[in-house]
Amino acid sequence: QVHLGESGGGLVQPGGSLRLSCATSGFNLDEYAIGWFRQAPGKEREGVSCISAADYAIYYADFVKGRFTISRDKNTIHLEMKVLSPDDTATYYCAAGPSAVTVGATCVNPRYIRHVNYWGTGTRITVSS
């Protein structure tokens, strides 16, 4: 059974940090791009960051602005988030999908989202004082 399980979300002050983790099982992670998406209430889901399956390149959305770092440790994916702002408030989802080469767009391009194969159930981040 395919499983992606996020953890690490919660309430944090503006300027604070959080580390998200995504434990995966039931599929060969080496055959998928893996990364993070987020969705704020009333907003469209958007790509945050991912590691490409084709060439292992790492991609970040512009709004990360050097604040987030994605990494992989075996079958677990991490997202280190720094200098968080209220604009980062959202539910964060771990996801696996085709390579950027196959899709013709990286995970941070809105075109990619409909191609995602597996979604986690999400972890909520609230940035507020």
N, C-alpha and C positions, 0 to 999 in steps of 0.2 A: 504494500500500500504506500503510495506516494504521500509524503508528509513534509511540510515546511512549517516550523514552529518558531514564531518570533517571541522575543522576550527583551526586557530592559526599558520598556516605556514607563511613563509616569508624569508627575508634575515637577517642573523645574523652573527656577527663576530666570528671567532674561539675563543673558550673558553666561548662563551655566552650561554644563556639559552632560551628555548622556552617551552611553554605549549600548547599541542594539545588537542582538545576536539572533541568528536564524539557523536552527538545527535542521538539517535535511536528511531524508532517508527514503528508500524505496525507488530510487532512480539513479542513473549514472550522472553525477553532477558534471563530470568532464565533458559530457555531450551537450551541455546547455550553457547559455549565458545565464548568469545569476546576479541578482541585485535587488534594489529597493525602489519602491514606488510610494507615493503618499497621496492622501486625499483629505482635504479639509472640508468641513460641512458646507454644502452648497457649491462646491467647486469640482472641477473635473480632476480625475486621477492623473498624476504626472510622474514621470520618471525622475528619480533622484540620483542614482548611481548604479553602475553595473560593471561586471567583469565579463568581457567578451569570450564566447566559446571558440571563436574562430582563431583569434590571435592573442588572447588573454590580455588585450588592451583594457584599460580602465577608463570609464567615462563618467563625468560629473555634469549635472545640470548647472546652468549659469547661476542660479540662486544659491548654490552651495558656497560660492565665492571663497574657495579655499578652506572652508570651515569643517568640511566632512571628509572622512577617510574611509574607504571601503577596503576590506581585506578578507582573505579566505584562509581558514585553518582546517584542512581536511574537508569534512562535510559540513562545516559551520562557517557561515558568513557573518562578518561584523560590520557595523557602521558606527564609527566614532564621530560624534557630533559635538562641535565646539561653538562657542559664542552664539548660543541659541537665542532667537527672537520670537515674539508672539506670532510672526508670520510663519514660523515653523510648526505651529500647532496643527496637528493632523493625525490621522491614523496612518501608520507606516506599515507597508506590506512587503514581505519578502516574496520574490517571484523568480521563476525559471522559464526561459523561452529559447527560441531559435537564435542562431548567431546573427549578428548585425549584417553580415554579408548576405545571408539568406533573405532577411527581411528587406534589406536595402535602407535601413535606418538603425541607428543605435537606440538603446533603451531609453535615452533621454529625449528622443524625438516622439511626439504624440502618436505618430504613425505606428510605432512599435507595439503599443499597448494591446491592441486586439489580437496580436500573435502570441501572447504569453500562454504557456502551456499549463503551468501550475502556480497557484496563489496560496500564500499563507493566509491565516485569518486576521492578521493585523495586530499591532500593538499601538495604543494611543499615547500620543505625546501632547502634553499641554504646557505651554510656556507662558507663565503669568506670574505677576508679583502679588 
